[in-house]
Amino acid sequence: MTKRKTSGLKLAAVLGATLLASAFASPSASATASAASSPPAISALPAASAAPSAVAVRACETGGPHTDFKGTNINMRSTPGGNHVGTANQGDCAYWYQTDSGPRVQCPNGTSTTAWQLVQNKRTGVVGYVSACYL
């Protein structure tokens, strides 16, 4: 068995370490790190095309009492079918407390339900009832 020097593997190891480090760094730090370790042909590209812009999309925790809202501009109410106390949107994330019966609601998918969920909007902190159609 003979040993060979392979610059390609060395470059892959350096780039792999940079990608791993960029996963835990801020978008501007990862762009700087990737530009510093890139081969000359890549680093000659404009910064916008060398590194894709990172958009922080945070997924809601799910399972148990954690869920997310389904839809946008969802009314939160003081009691099932009661007064408006706030608004929720998909991506706000919700913490579920209990289910109660209330007025029948026609869901966007064509079904209907009388189940109302008491939840907390994790983004705004508002606690209120939301039809089960929207959770």
C-alpha angles and dihedrals in degrees: 000000000000128000120230130193109235116188090187092065091046090052090047090052092050093047091046091053090048092050091048091049091047091056089067099036133081116270093253093049093049091049090052092047094048092048091051095052099037120109114258094259092059097040090057089069120095114270093246093060096036094064125025114236111260115227113194105230111176116200118215119249109252134196131062109019094343121097142132135246119259109223139000135285093020114175117234114204138201092233131005102297091356135124122326113260101166149331130255135197136192108277094034090099123218138225111212122220108169147333124241135175120252143143116335113260126200106227123218090246092060099258124109133217142183092203116115121188123213104218142160119232101228093205097052101021092230115147118208148125121281126184112256087240089077101048 
